[in-house]
Amino acid sequence: MSATPVVPEPVSVSVLLVEDDATIRRAVQLSLERYGYRVTPADDGLAGLEAFRTGTHDLLILDVMLPELDGIGLCRRIREESLVPVLMMSARGDALDVVAGLEAGADDYVVKPVDTSVLVARIRTLLRRATFRPSQEPAAPSADAPPAGRTLVFGDLTVDTLGLEVRRGGRPVPLTPTELRLLLEFTAAPGTVLDRRRLLREVWDYGWEGDTRVVDLCVLRLRKKIGAERIETVRGFGYKLLRD
């Protein structure tokens, strides 16, 4: 899917950082501020929820293990109200933490301690996903690709690839930026099997070191919203969007 990234300058980007460890919180805050980001810190889940509701933030960074309200619960509460990009931080990279965070609606995760350059790269990627615009002059499609600049129809699902609106049975489908990018990858090649590595590269900007669980969990969330039968699993290969 051809797209023109529209990434805000760091100085205009507001990040809500929810981390209970004061040393880590301060280190991450100072590191991001050196890159020009405006950081609002919070030290527990309830304080983070209050900061989210009373402020305007472009991206949230949530620790998994938080007092009062843990990061998973906080992410779920936020997803009831907003599609803002969410990056989870896990101290161990434990599989259950990662899966729970992604199932709760997080867009990505990092494992602590995280290198500042890696964290900033993940932030920039999430912001690109959240702010991209489809190109008005897309590259020439292949013979099997759907026409650009029109509403695509897949059963009861309609996707406006320029207006970035998705409807199912005529009702709007709220998708996070990552879910929308994933769906657009599928609609650009309906009936074609897309392997996880390709999806990591095109949607998450990951190389070969990316965690394919991110793809699987995002596909699971997308299925719940557009219909489980719409995306077929091709075991051992990947996923494909069914035409009919």
N, C-alpha and C positions, 0 to 999 in steps of 0.2 A: 504494500500500500504506500504510494508516494505521499510524503507529508513534509511540511515545512515546520521545523521546530521553532517554537517561540519561547525561549527560556529567559525568565526575568533576570536582570542583573542581581547579584547576591545582595547588594545594599537594599534592594526593595523586597527581599524575601524574608518572611517572618517564620521562624521555626519554633515550635513548642517542644521543649525537651523535658520529658518526665522520667526522672532517674532518682532513686532514693539514696544511692551512695554519693555522699557529698564530694568526695575526691574525684570520682569519675564524672559526676555532673559538672563540676567546675572545669575539669580538664577539657571535656567535650565542648562546653560553652565557649571557653577561651579559644579553642582551636577553630570553631566555626566562625566566631567573631573576627578572627584574623583573616578569614576568607571573605569577610564582608557581610555575613549573615546576621540578622537581628534575632537574638535568641531569648525566649522567655522560659526560665527554668521553673520546674515544679518538683517537689520531693516525695509525693505520694499520689496514688491514683485519683483520690477524690479532689485533691488540689489541682491535678492535671485536668480533670473534667471541668472544674470551675473555670480554670484559665482558658480552656477551649471554648466554653460557652460565653465567656465575657470578652473574648478577644477575637481577632481575625488572624488566622495563621495559614500559610501556604503549604505547610508540611508538618507532620508530627513525628517525633522520635519517641518511642515508648519502650521502657524496659519491661521485660516479662515479669520479673519478681518485684512487685511493688506492695507496700503496706496499704491498708485501708481498702483499696480496690486494685487487684492485680492488673497487669498490662493486657491480658487476654480479655478480662471483663471490661476494662476501659475501652479497648478497641471495639468491642461489640456495642457498647453504649454510644460511641462516636458514630459508628456505622448506621445507627438508627436515625441519626440526624444529619450526616454529612458524608460526602464522597471524597473528602480531602485525602491526599496521599498519606499513607502511614507506613513508617519503617520501624520494625520491631528490633530490639536488641536483646540477645540472649547471652548469659554468661558462659554457658556450656555448649551451645549449639546442639543441645539435646533434641533428638528427633521429635519427641512429644511436644516440646516447647515450640519448635518450628511449625509443626503441623497445626497445633492449636492456634498459634498466631495467624497463620494464613487462613485457616478456616474461619477465624473471627472477622476476617476482612482486611488484614494487613496486605500491603502490596509487595513487601520484600522484607528481608531480615539481614542482620549482620551479627557476628559473634564477637563478644568482648573478650579481651581488649581488641579494639578495632583501630587500624591505622587511619590517621586523619585523611590521607589522600583517598583511601578506599571509601570512607564514609562520605566525603564530599562527592566522589564519583557517583555513589549510589543516590545521593540527594539530587544531583544534576540530572540523572537518568529519570528519576521519579517526576521531576519538574518538567522535563521534556514531554513525558507521557501526558501530564496533566494539562499542558498548554499548547500541544501541537495543533496545527491546522492542516487539513488535507491540501495538497498542492492544487492550484487552479489549472495547472498545466501538467497533468500526470504523464508519466512515461507511457509510450505506446503499449497497450496490453497484449498479452498473448492471445492466440486464436480462441482459447477456451475461457479466457477471463471475462467476467461480466463487464458491461459497459461502465465507464467511469461517469460520475456526476449524476447518478440517478438513484431512485429508491429501489433497492433490491428486495425481492420477495422470496421467502423460503417457508412455504406453508403459511402458518399464522404469524410468522415473524417478518417484519419489514425493517430494513436498515437504510437510513439516509446517509450515504457515505460522505456527503459534503456538509450537510447540516448536523451530522453526528447525533442523529436521533434514532432510537431503537424502540420499536413498538411490538407488542405481542397481543394478538387479538384486538388491536386498536388501542391498547392501553400502553402508556409510556413505561419503559423498562429502565429503572435507575441502575446504571453501571458505573463502577469506579473507573478512573482513567486506564488502569491496567486491564480491567475486564474489557473495556471498549477497544483498546489496541489489539487484544487477543482476538476478539470477535472480528475486527476488521481484517486481520490476517487470514482468518477462515473464509470470510466473504470474498476476499480477493482471489481465492482459489477453491471454490466449492467443489466437493467431490474428490479433492486431492488430499492424499495423506500427508500431513505435516508432522515431521518428527520433532521430538522435544528439544533437540539441540538447535534446530532452526528457529523454533519459537523462543527459546532463550535468547538467541542472537537478535531476532527481529523485535521482540516485545520488551525484553529485559536488558538488552544490550550486553549480554554476557558472552564470554568466550566459552571454550570447552570446559572450563573449571566450574561452570554454573551448576547449581543444585536443581535437578529435574523435578524434585518434589514441589518446587515453586510452581512449575507448569501444571502438574497434576492437580494441585489444590485449587489453582485459579480456574482450571477447566471445570472442576467440580462445582465451584461457586457459580460459574457462568451457566452451567447446565441447569442449576436450580432456578435461574432467572429466565432463561429462554426456552427451557424444555429439555429434559434429559435425553429425549430421543433425537434431538436435533444434531448432537455431536456424537459421532460413533468412535469407539475405541478400536483401533486396529492393533491387536495384541502383538507386542514385539517391535512395532514400528512407530505408532503415534496416534494422531486423531484426524478426523476429517468432518467437515460440515456437510450434512446431507442436503442434496438439492431439493428434494420434495418432502 
